[in-house]
Amino acid sequence: MVTEIPFTHPKHVPDMIEVLRHQATYNTLISSCVSEKTGCDDPLEQLHFEVSQEKATSFSVTFQHPLKESLTCVMINVLSSREIQCTLFPISEDSLNCSNDYLTRVMKRCTSVPILMRAIFKKATKPEVEVTQSTGRNTEESSSDVQVETTQE
């Protein structure tokens, strides 16, 4: 617990505030994984994953692929207090129907690892959606879909 931060000049305060915000963002993500209660009483519907620290500001979330007998990993890197980056390993988007961009958008909206994992599992178990000809994008990865994912907690 930080109780005091000495500084020699007022111009140091903004830099210190950014460092504290960065750490607070990281702490929020880690603490989202720890809960005294579970949201679901059915053990078959609970999501299980392992969180491991990789570097000072990044960690990995390892879980069993929802459709295959293999492990998959999401690397979450807190670049700053306002920028979080998610990378899915192995990088085969077709296996989970999730792009790194989609995962990053979900994480920025909800700042919760369990909600991110629920979004991954929902996308993996949904059938592939056709790509629209006008935009060339998967219609399931729109911003409104991210909003739906984050408000269902």
Backbone bond lengths (Angstrom), bond angles and torsions (degrees), N, CA, C in turn:
res aa  C-N    CA-C-N  psi(-1)  N-CA   C-N-CA  omega(-1)  CA-C   N-CA-C  phi
1 M - - - 1.438 - - 1.528 109.01 -
2 V 1.303 117.16 126.32 1.459 122.05 179.53 1.521 107.84 -88.26
3 T 1.318 116.49 124.00 1.465 120.41 179.43 1.519 112.25 -111.73
4 E 1.328 116.97 -22.00 1.446 119.70 -177.04 1.526 109.46 -153.33
5 I 1.333 116.11 137.22 1.465 121.36 175.88 1.522 107.30 -128.81
6 P 1.313 116.52 106.08 1.467 118.34 179.41 1.531 110.72 -76.24
7 F 1.322 116.05 145.33 1.459 120.34 175.47 1.519 108.36 -142.99
8 T 1.315 115.62 154.08 1.460 120.49 -175.22 1.520 112.91 -99.28
9 H 1.321 116.77 -20.75 1.468 119.52 -178.85 1.527 109.08 -145.02
10 P 1.325 118.06 142.49 1.475 120.28 -179.20 1.532 114.81 -58.78
11 K 1.332 117.82 -23.07 1.471 119.07 179.55 1.532 111.79 -69.37
12 H 1.329 118.83 -13.77 1.461 122.67 177.71 1.531 112.31 -79.08
13 V 1.321 117.46 -17.99 1.464 121.61 -174.94 1.539 112.43 -61.56
14 P 1.345 120.87 -48.09 1.475 119.04 179.64 1.527 113.90 -58.46
15 D 1.319 117.20 -38.48 1.469 120.45 178.27 1.526 110.93 -65.92
16 M 1.329 116.61 -40.39 1.466 120.11 178.44 1.528 111.00 -66.15
17 I 1.320 116.31 -39.12 1.469 119.97 179.00 1.522 110.24 -63.37
18 E 1.325 117.76 -40.45 1.469 120.62 178.46 1.525 111.32 -64.02
19 V 1.317 117.35 -41.01 1.470 120.81 177.71 1.526 109.78 -62.44
20 L 1.327 117.33 -43.28 1.463 120.80 179.21 1.530 111.69 -65.86
21 R 1.327 117.28 -39.21 1.475 120.45 176.93 1.520 111.05 -64.88
22 H 1.326 116.81 -40.82 1.460 121.71 178.60 1.532 109.79 -59.97
23 Q 1.333 116.33 -47.20 1.451 120.82 178.97 1.528 111.48 -65.19
24 A 1.323 117.45 -37.37 1.466 121.13 178.92 1.529 110.72 -64.97
25 T 1.330 117.33 -38.31 1.469 120.99 177.09 1.526 110.27 -63.59
26 Y 1.322 116.36 -46.20 1.469 121.07 178.17 1.534 110.35 -61.08
27 N 1.329 117.25 -45.64 1.462 121.14 179.78 1.529 111.57 -62.52
28 T 1.324 117.66 -37.07 1.465 121.64 178.29 1.520 110.65 -62.11
29 L 1.332 116.65 -43.57 1.464 120.32 179.68 1.521 111.28 -65.38
30 I 1.313 117.15 -44.77 1.469 120.27 -179.77 1.526 110.41 -66.16
31 S 1.321 117.21 -43.67 1.468 119.47 -178.27 1.526 112.51 -68.93
32 S 1.328 117.91 -19.98 1.468 119.76 176.84 1.533 111.42 -67.13
33 C 1.329 116.63 -19.21 1.465 121.31 179.91 1.521 112.70 -83.14
34 V 1.306 117.33 -14.55 1.457 121.77 -174.84 1.526 108.73 -109.41
35 S 1.324 114.57 124.35 1.455 119.09 179.91 1.516 109.16 -148.09
36 E 1.314 116.12 144.85 1.458 120.46 177.31 1.521 111.49 -80.46
37 K 1.321 116.86 -23.26 1.461 120.14 -179.32 1.527 109.09 -118.98
38 T 1.311 114.59 156.16 1.456 119.97 175.52 1.512 108.06 -106.44
39 G 1.314 116.52 146.66 1.451 121.11 -178.51 1.514 112.91 -79.09
40 C 1.311 117.43 -12.44 1.457 121.53 -174.55 1.525 109.14 -134.88
41 D 1.319 116.71 129.42 1.452 120.85 -179.73 1.525 112.66 -82.70
42 D 1.336 117.45 -21.65 1.456 121.94 -179.46 1.530 109.74 -80.07
43 P 1.328 119.01 113.98 1.471 119.97 -178.21 1.523 113.60 -62.74
44 L 1.322 118.55 -23.54 1.461 120.61 179.01 1.526 111.85 -72.84
45 E 1.321 117.51 -22.29 1.456 121.26 -178.53 1.525 112.74 -96.16
46 Q 1.318 118.43 -4.03 1.451 121.19 179.84 1.525 110.11 -78.44
47 L 1.313 115.70 143.33 1.456 121.89 177.30 1.522 108.60 -96.00
48 H 1.307 116.74 131.61 1.456 121.56 179.36 1.526 108.73 -115.33
49 F 1.324 115.31 131.84 1.451 120.42 178.28 1.521 108.99 -151.75
50 E 1.318 115.51 159.06 1.462 122.08 -178.80 1.521 109.25 -115.51
51 V 1.315 116.25 131.77 1.462 122.19 -179.33 1.525 108.25 -108.37
52 S 1.336 116.03 128.51 1.469 121.34 179.93 1.518 109.40 -132.56
53 Q 1.321 116.29 133.77 1.451 119.78 177.40 1.523 109.06 -74.08
54 E 1.322 116.37 134.43 1.463 121.63 179.39 1.529 110.62 -103.66
55 K 1.314 116.62 -52.25 1.465 123.24 177.83 1.514 107.15 -134.04
56 A 1.318 116.33 -174.97 1.464 119.85 -177.24 1.528 112.52 -60.98
57 T 1.322 117.42 -30.92 1.467 119.73 -176.84 1.525 112.64 -126.21
58 S 1.312 117.96 22.10 1.463 119.69 176.92 1.523 109.66 -142.50
59 F 1.323 114.01 153.29 1.462 120.13 177.61 1.516 108.71 -148.77
60 S 1.321 114.59 161.40 1.467 119.46 179.52 1.518 109.25 -114.85
61 V 1.318 114.40 150.38 1.453 122.26 176.48 1.522 106.26 -120.85
62 T 1.318 116.60 114.08 1.455 122.27 -178.10 1.519 108.77 -105.52
63 F 1.327 115.80 136.72 1.460 120.61 -178.18 1.519 109.35 -151.89
64 Q 1.319 115.77 162.12 1.461 120.17 177.32 1.517 108.45 -80.81
65 H 1.314 115.45 133.18 1.458 121.33 177.62 1.531 108.50 -54.87
66 P 1.331 117.99 131.78 1.469 119.77 -175.27 1.529 114.83 -66.29
67 L 1.330 117.86 -20.11 1.461 119.98 -176.72 1.525 113.66 -117.30
68 K 1.314 117.77 -13.73 1.464 121.53 -176.78 1.520 109.93 -124.88
69 E 1.305 115.58 169.09 1.466 121.79 178.07 1.522 109.51 -94.95
70 S 1.318 117.20 62.30 1.455 120.43 179.15 1.528 109.61 -147.79
71 L 1.314 115.21 162.47 1.457 120.52 177.03 1.521 109.52 -93.09
72 T 1.304 115.14 147.09 1.451 122.51 177.69 1.520 107.24 -131.75
73 C 1.308 116.59 155.96 1.457 121.02 -175.65 1.523 110.18 -137.07
74 V 1.323 115.65 141.82 1.459 122.15 171.36 1.520 106.53 -117.41
75 M 1.326 116.34 123.10 1.456 121.62 175.76 1.523 107.42 -93.00
76 I 1.321 116.36 125.37 1.464 121.81 179.72 1.520 107.19 -113.62
77 N 1.323 115.18 119.56 1.454 121.75 -177.44 1.525 108.49 -117.47
78 V 1.322 116.55 119.07 1.465 121.66 177.52 1.526 106.45 -90.87
79 L 1.334 115.59 97.86 1.457 121.11 -175.95 1.527 111.85 -75.81
80 S 1.325 116.34 -37.36 1.460 122.62 175.81 1.522 106.95 -156.06
81 S 1.316 116.17 -178.17 1.458 118.87 -179.30 1.527 111.80 -67.11
82 R 1.327 117.20 -19.68 1.461 121.61 -179.12 1.524 114.03 -112.72
83 E 1.313 117.42 0.46 1.464 119.68 -176.84 1.525 111.08 -133.12
84 I 1.336 114.00 117.10 1.462 122.03 177.69 1.523 106.91 -121.98
85 Q 1.318 116.45 136.71 1.462 121.19 -178.45 1.524 109.38 -123.56
86 C 1.335 115.72 130.96 1.460 121.27 178.02 1.520 109.15 -115.05
87 T 1.333 115.74 136.17 1.459 121.82 178.70 1.521 108.36 -131.24
88 L 1.319 115.58 127.07 1.460 122.01 -178.73 1.527 109.77 -93.31
89 F 1.331 116.50 131.27 1.462 122.67 176.44 1.515 108.60 -123.44
90 P 1.266 123.69 136.18 1.461 124.88 -7.40 1.518 109.76 -68.45
91 I 1.272 115.69 155.40 1.449 121.95 -169.95 1.520 113.50 -81.31
92 S 1.275 121.07 31.62 1.462 121.55 177.35 1.530 108.36 -91.58
93 E 1.330 115.34 100.02 1.459 121.15 -176.89 1.526 111.78 -62.65
94 D 1.334 116.50 -28.94 1.464 119.09 -176.93 1.526 112.00 -67.84
95 S 1.323 118.10 -23.14 1.458 119.50 -177.32 1.522 112.74 -75.80
96 L 1.319 118.46 -27.93 1.463 121.70 -179.78 1.525 113.52 -122.23
97 N 1.306 118.98 -2.19 1.465 123.31 -177.69 1.521 111.74 59.48
98 C 1.322 118.64 27.18 1.464 122.95 -178.40 1.526 109.96 -125.97
99 S 1.299 115.94 130.58 1.460 119.35 173.22 1.526 108.60 -97.18
100 N 1.305 116.27 161.05 1.463 120.32 176.95 1.517 110.98 -61.50
101 D 1.331 116.51 -36.18 1.460 121.23 178.65 1.532 110.59 -62.99
102 Y 1.316 116.96 -43.71 1.465 121.14 178.48 1.530 110.80 -61.78
103 L 1.321 117.04 -45.83 1.462 120.78 -179.95 1.523 111.56 -63.07
104 T 1.321 116.84 -40.07 1.463 120.74 177.98 1.522 110.89 -64.28
105 R 1.344 117.77 -41.83 1.473 120.64 178.33 1.524 111.58 -63.17
106 V 1.333 116.90 -42.45 1.467 120.35 178.22 1.526 109.60 -62.03
107 M 1.319 117.29 -45.56 1.464 121.01 -177.87 1.525 111.58 -64.45
108 K 1.328 117.83 -40.35 1.461 120.65 179.14 1.525 111.22 -64.32
109 R 1.315 116.44 -34.82 1.465 120.27 -179.13 1.513 113.24 -74.02
110 C 1.325 117.30 -40.13 1.465 119.63 -170.47 1.519 114.17 -108.66
111 T 1.326 118.69 -20.45 1.475 123.94 -174.27 1.532 112.16 40.95
112 S 1.331 114.72 49.47 1.452 121.09 179.51 1.525 109.38 -143.14
113 V 1.317 116.60 124.18 1.453 120.86 179.18 1.531 111.45 -66.86
114 P 1.332 120.72 -43.52 1.474 119.42 178.29 1.534 113.57 -60.88
115 I 1.328 117.67 -37.14 1.466 119.29 177.70 1.522 110.10 -68.54
116 L 1.332 117.66 -38.48 1.464 120.57 175.43 1.520 110.52 -60.34
117 M 1.328 116.71 -44.57 1.463 120.33 -179.68 1.527 110.61 -64.68
118 R 1.316 117.91 -40.23 1.458 120.64 177.62 1.531 110.83 -62.71
119 A 1.343 116.60 -39.14 1.464 120.30 177.61 1.531 110.86 -63.93
120 I 1.332 117.43 -40.53 1.467 121.42 177.97 1.524 109.91 -62.17
121 F 1.322 117.27 -47.39 1.458 120.88 -177.82 1.521 111.11 -65.56
122 K 1.337 118.14 -38.51 1.467 120.30 178.36 1.523 110.87 -65.59
123 K 1.340 116.79 -43.16 1.464 119.85 179.44 1.530 111.15 -65.94
124 A 1.312 117.18 -35.89 1.469 120.80 -177.46 1.520 111.32 -70.31
125 T 1.316 117.37 -33.09 1.460 119.86 -176.81 1.522 113.03 -90.51
126 K 1.344 117.46 -10.17 1.468 120.64 175.13 1.515 109.27 -79.35
127 P 1.337 117.51 146.75 1.463 118.38 173.63 1.528 110.28 -68.43
128 E 1.318 116.06 151.94 1.470 121.99 179.55 1.519 109.77 -57.96
129 V 1.317 116.94 133.02 1.458 122.69 179.60 1.517 107.95 -93.34
130 E 1.327 115.57 142.01 1.462 119.65 -178.80 1.521 110.60 -64.46
131 V 1.325 115.71 147.14 1.450 121.36 177.98 1.517 107.97 -84.41
132 T 1.340 116.76 131.80 1.458 119.89 -179.77 1.514 109.46 -74.37
133 Q 1.330 116.09 144.53 1.456 120.22 -177.50 1.521 111.72 -75.01
134 S 1.329 118.21 -32.14 1.458 120.28 -175.79 1.531 112.30 -71.12
135 T 1.322 117.96 -41.09 1.462 119.71 -176.73 1.510 112.76 -102.37
136 G 1.333 117.64 -24.89 1.444 120.79 -177.65 1.519 113.14 74.45
137 R 1.331 116.74 11.42 1.464 121.05 -179.56 1.504 109.90 -110.41
138 N 1.286 115.06 156.14 1.451 122.17 174.53 1.527 107.42 -72.29
139 T 1.325 117.91 121.85 1.457 121.11 -175.06 1.523 112.21 -66.49
140 E 1.313 118.66 -18.22 1.452 121.17 179.46 1.521 112.16 -74.71
141 E 1.320 118.73 -14.90 1.449 120.64 -176.53 1.519 111.97 -101.93
142 S 1.309 118.19 29.37 1.454 120.70 178.26 1.517 110.21 -78.74
143 S 1.318 116.25 166.39 1.462 120.55 -179.77 1.512 111.81 -63.98
144 S 1.328 117.65 -32.93 1.460 119.40 179.64 1.522 110.92 -66.40
145 D 1.335 117.29 -31.92 1.465 120.59 177.19 1.520 110.41 -65.79
146 V 1.328 116.57 -38.13 1.450 120.37 177.63 1.526 109.35 -63.99
147 Q 1.331 117.35 -40.58 1.456 121.03 178.90 1.522 110.57 -62.28
148 V 1.333 117.57 -42.28 1.452 120.93 178.73 1.511 110.45 -62.70
149 E 1.331 117.72 -42.35 1.456 121.29 -179.27 1.522 111.55 -61.22
150 T 1.339 117.50 -39.89 1.451 119.95 -173.25 1.519 112.52 -82.34
151 T 1.313 119.23 -21.68 1.454 119.97 -176.77 1.519 112.76 -91.60
152 Q 1.323 118.44 -2.39 1.452 120.75 -177.35 1.516 113.53 -89.64
153 E 1.315 119.49 5.80 1.467 120.59 -178.56 1.490 113.28 -69.75
